[in-house]
Amino acid sequence: MRIGAVGLAVGVGLVGCTAPSGGGDGSGDGGPMPGTVELALRGTAFVPRDVVVSVGDTVVWTNFDQVSHTVTSDEPGDLGTLLDSDTLGAGDRYEFTFNQAGEFVYFCESHPQVPAMVGATVTVE
């Protein structure tokens, strides 16, 4: 049990960090490999609220709150069709790999009245 608590503490400390493995994309040009970016739902907020990632990166949202949340896209004409998690209970995770550049706005369907849960963005370069 103690090992799990230490692992959780270490994992929580890494929120927002990219974690690509290796030193290149295998093409010999030294380009970055796709990575994983960890985001949190904590304190009824997306943490961090806005993030910049690279094409091919996977973003993982983990709910650290005791209340349920969603990750739902909020683009005109695209409500919930790009990002559309199930309801995330405490400890649940949702991940999405961004394969095209752009700015992707999202919110929590459970808390549309909470400013920290509306208008968050993933910018993909």
N, C-alpha and C positions, 0 to 999 in steps of 0.2 A: 504494500500500500504506500509506503514511504517513497518508493521509487517512482510510482505514478505521479505523486504530488510534485516531485522534483522535475519530472519530465514535463508536466503541465506548466510549471513556473518557467522553465526554459523556453517552451513553445510560445507562451504568452509574451515573453520578452522579445521574440523575433517577429512580432506582428509588423507588417509593412516592409519586410525585407525581401529581396529577391534571392532565390536560391538556385541559380543555374549550376549544373555540374559540368566539369570539363572546361577547357580553355578556348574552344572554338566551335564552329558549326560543322567541322569535318571537311570543309571545302578547301582548307589550306590558307584562307584569307584572314584567319584570326577573328572572324566575326563572332558575335555572342551566340550562345545556344539559347533556345527558349527557356524561360525560367518560370518559377512559381512566385506569385506575390500573395502574401497572406494579409487579409483584412479582417477586422473584428466588428461584431455588433456588440457594443458594450455601453452601458449607461444610456440606453435608448438612443444610440448614435452609431453611425458608420465611422470606424476609426481605422485609417484616416478617412476623411470625408472624400477627398479627391486624390487620385493617383494617376501617374503616368507610367505606362508599360510599353513593351515592344510587341510588334506583330508576332504572334505565335506563343506569347506568354499566357499562362493560366492564372486566373485570379481565383483565390479560394476565400470565401467568407465563412467565418465561424461565429456562431452565436454564443457569447459568453454571458448573456443575460438570462434571468430566470423566466422572462416572458418571451413569447413567440414573435418572430419577425419573418419577413420575406425579403427577397431581392428581386425587384420587378422593374423591367425597363420602362421608361417614361418618355419615349420619343413620339412626336405627333404621328398618328397612324400606326404606331408600333407598340401600343400598350401591352406589355407582357409577352411579346412574341420573341424577343431576343433573349432577355434575361427573365426567367420565370421560375423561380425556385418554388418548391413546395413550402408549406409553413415550416420554419426552422425552430424546433424546440431547443432548450438549453443543451449545448454541446454539439448540435447538428451543424453540418457543413454543406455548402453549395459551391460548386466550382464551374467555371466557364473559361474556355480557351478562345481568345480573341485572335481571329485569323485575318482581320482587315483593319486598316487604319481608320481613325475617326474618333469622335467624342460620343460616349455612351452614357446617358443620364439614367439614373435609377432611383428607386425609393422603396419604402416599406409599406406594403398595402395595409398592414395592421396598425400603422401609426402615421397616416397622412397628415395629421395635424401637428406633428412634432417636427419643428424646423430641421433638426439634425438628422432626420430620417427621410428627407425629401431633397431632391436636386443634387445628390451626390454624383460624381462623374468618374469614369475611367476613360482616360485619353490614351489612345493607342497610336504610337508613332512608328 
